[in-house]
C-alpha cells in the first residue's frame, strides 16, 4: 500500500506493527525524510536529537523508478536532483 507523505496514511499503514511492538514491550517512531528535498535531512536529525532517546534500528526505504529513455521526463527536485516521472 503506497502511503506517500500523508501522515494519516503512514499511521494507518503501521498500526499493526505498532500494536505488535507494544505487545512485545517495545515500540517505534516513524520519522519521514524526503530525500528529494535534502533540507529535510538535517530537519530529521534535529527531530531525532530533540527526542533524546537512543535508537537501535533505522529502516531506510526509498524508491527508484527506471524507465526507458524514450519515456523519461526529467524534473528537478527542490534540491536540484533529477527526478524521473
N, C-alpha and C positions, 0 to 999 in steps of 0.2 A: 504494500500500500504506500504509494508515494505521498509524503506529507509536506514537502517543501518547507517553507519558513513560517507556516501558520502555527502559532503556539497551541491553540486548542487541538489541532490535529496531531501535533507531536505528543501532547499529553495523553490523548486517547490511544495513540499507537503504542505507547509504552506502559499503559495501565496494567496489563497483565504481568509484565516483567517487574514493575514496581511492587505489585502485590506479592509476587513470589519472593522477591528480595526481602520484603518486610517480614514475611512468614518465616524466613530463614535467619532473621535477626540482622539483616543488612539493609542496604538502601543504595540509591543512586540519585544523582542530579544530572539533568540533561542541559548541557551548555552548547549553544549553537555558534559556530564560527562560519561566516560567509567568506569562503576563500576567493570569491570573485571580487570581494572588497577587502583588500589587505589591511585597511584600517580596523577591521573587526578583530584581527589577531591580537593586538595589544589590548583591545577592549575586553576580549575574552580572558586574557591573562590577568587583567585588573579585577575582573569579576571573580575569578578563582582565588586571587590573593585576598580579596575582601572577605570571603567566606572563612578564611583562616583554617580550614580543615585540610588534612592531608588526603591524598587520593592514591589508590592503588592501580587503577586501570584507566587507560584512555582508549576509546574506540574512535578512530578517525575514519569516517565514512564519507567518501565523496564520489561523484560520478564523472565518468569521462565518456563522451559520445564521439565515436569516429565515424564520419560519413564519407562517402565517395566525394572527391574533389568537385565533381560537377554539381553536387547537391549542397555544397557548403556555402553558407552565408556567414561571413566573418563579422562579428561585432566586437567591440572593446568593452571590458568591464570598467567600473569606476576607477580601478587601479591601473588601467591600461593593458590588461591581459587579454589575449584573444579568447573569445567565447564563440563556439560554433552552434548554430541552431537555426 
